């Protein structure tokens, strides 16, 4: 199956792979989950750029703009999610890339997930999320937001 969404009557289907930047902002030193996600998205046919550990929001922005991505996925385990997610969203908007989906996951309390979504962050995923669930979410988003 390719990275584009499955065609459904009356729905737009992107004609190109979804481009995803996976980033580990902040001081997290654990990136196994981010690497698993990156591999699963690649296996699903998406183009994936993994930035590695200890990225600042500004570094994430620079990579997202340089790579012309559709999605930025942040993996945050440090507890800094209420600072890092909004900062990346803000920087993307300031750079004229408010069309980029910012999503991600980690150890994030449900109340914080809801607060972040109200601030413009996409769906957030916690422990136990399956990779097919994440792939389905990105494909669904792409159907409605990507242009060929």
C-alpha positions as CSV (number, residue, x, y, z in Angstrom):
1,X,0.0,0.0,0.0
2,X,1.4,3.4,-0.8
3,X,1.7,6.4,1.6
4,X,-1.3,8.2,0.2
5,X,-4.7,7.7,1.6
6,X,-6.9,5.0,0.2
7,X,-9.3,6.4,-2.3
8,X,-12.9,6.9,-1.1
9,X,-15.7,8.3,-3.2
10,X,-16.0,12.1,-2.8
11,X,-12.6,12.4,-0.9
12,X,-9.4,14.0,-2.1
13,X,-6.5,11.6,-2.3
14,X,-2.9,12.9,-2.3
15,X,-0.9,11.9,-5.3
16,X,2.4,11.9,-3.5
17,X,3.8,10.4,-0.3
18,X,3.2,12.1,3.0
19,X,6.5,13.8,4.2
20,X,7.0,13.5,7.9
21,X,9.6,14.9,10.2
22,X,10.1,12.9,13.4
23,X,11.9,15.0,16.1
24,X,13.0,14.6,19.7
25,X,13.0,18.1,21.1
26,X,14.3,19.0,24.5
27,X,16.5,17.0,26.8
28,X,15.0,13.5,26.2
29,X,17.7,10.9,25.9
30,X,15.4,8.0,24.9
31,X,14.5,7.7,21.3
32,X,13.6,4.1,20.8
33,X,9.9,4.9,20.4
34,X,10.6,7.7,17.9
35,X,12.8,5.3,15.8
36,X,10.0,2.7,15.9
37,X,7.5,5.3,14.7
38,X,9.9,6.5,11.9
39,X,10.4,2.9,10.7
40,X,6.7,2.2,10.7
41,X,5.9,5.3,8.7
42,X,8.6,4.4,6.2
43,X,7.2,0.9,5.9
44,X,3.8,2.5,5.2
45,X,5.4,4.3,2.3
46,X,5.8,7.8,3.8
47,X,8.9,9.9,3.4
48,X,10.4,10.2,6.9
49,X,13.2,12.5,8.2
50,X,14.4,11.7,11.7
51,X,16.3,14.6,13.4
52,X,17.8,12.7,16.3
53,X,18.0,13.7,19.9
54,X,18.2,17.1,21.7
55,X,16.5,19.3,19.1
56,X,15.4,22.8,19.9
57,X,12.1,24.0,18.5
58,X,14.2,26.3,16.2
59,X,16.1,23.3,14.9
60,X,12.8,21.4,14.3
61,X,11.5,24.4,12.4
62,X,14.6,24.7,10.2
63,X,14.5,21.0,9.3
64,X,10.7,21.1,8.6
65,X,11.1,24.1,6.3
66,X,14.2,22.7,4.6
67,X,12.7,19.3,4.0
68,X,9.3,20.8,3.0
69,X,7.4,18.4,5.3
70,X,3.6,17.9,5.6
71,X,3.8,16.7,9.2
72,X,6.0,17.3,12.2
73,X,5.8,14.5,14.8
74,X,7.3,15.3,18.2
75,X,8.2,12.6,20.7
76,X,8.4,14.0,24.2
77,X,9.0,12.1,27.4
78,X,10.5,14.8,29.5
79,X,7.3,16.5,30.7
80,X,8.1,19.6,28.6
81,X,5.2,19.0,26.2
82,X,3.2,22.1,27.3
83,X,6.2,24.3,26.2
84,X,7.6,22.4,23.2
85,X,4.5,21.6,21.2
86,X,3.1,25.2,21.3
87,X,6.5,26.6,20.4
88,X,6.9,24.5,17.3
89,X,3.4,25.4,16.2
90,X,4.1,29.1,16.8
91,X,7.4,28.9,14.9
92,X,5.8,27.2,11.9
93,X,3.0,29.8,11.7
94,X,5.5,32.6,11.9
95,X,7.5,31.0,9.1
96,X,4.3,30.8,6.9
97,X,4.0,27.0,7.4
98,X,0.9,26.9,9.5
99,X,-0.4,24.2,7.1
100,X,2.0,21.7,8.6
101,X,0.4,19.2,11.0
102,X,2.1,19.1,14.4
103,X,1.3,15.8,16.1
104,X,3.2,13.4,18.3
105,X,3.2,11.6,21.5
106,X,4.9,10.5,24.7
107,X,4.0,10.7,28.3
108,X,1.3,13.3,28.2
109,X,-1.6,13.5,30.6
110,X,-5.1,13.5,28.9
111,X,-5.9,17.0,30.2
112,X,-2.7,18.3,28.6
113,X,-3.5,16.5,25.4
114,X,-6.8,18.3,25.2
115,X,-5.3,21.7,26.1
116,X,-2.6,21.2,23.4
117,X,-5.2,20.3,20.8
118,X,-7.1,23.5,21.6
119,X,-3.9,25.3,20.9
120,X,-3.5,23.9,17.4
121,X,-1.7,20.7,17.9
122,X,-3.1,17.6,16.1
123,X,-4.0,14.4,17.8
124,X,-1.5,13.2,20.4
125,X,-0.7,9.6,21.1
126,X,0.3,7.9,24.4
127,X,1.8,4.6,25.4
128,X,0.1,1.6,23.9
129,X,-0.8,3.3,20.6
130,X,-0.3,1.0,17.7
131,X,1.6,2.0,14.6
132,X,-1.3,1.2,12.3
133,X,-3.4,3.6,14.4
134,X,-0.9,6.4,13.8
135,X,-0.6,5.5,10.1
136,X,-4.4,5.7,9.7
137,X,-4.5,9.1,11.4
138,X,-1.9,10.6,9.1
139,X,-3.5,9.1,6.0
140,X,-6.9,10.5,7.1
141,X,-5.4,13.9,7.7
142,X,-3.6,13.9,4.4
143,X,-6.9,13.1,2.5
144,X,-8.3,16.4,3.7
145,X,-5.3,18.6,3.7
146,X,-2.7,17.7,1.1
147,X,-2.6,18.9,-2.4
148,X,-1.0,16.8,-5.1
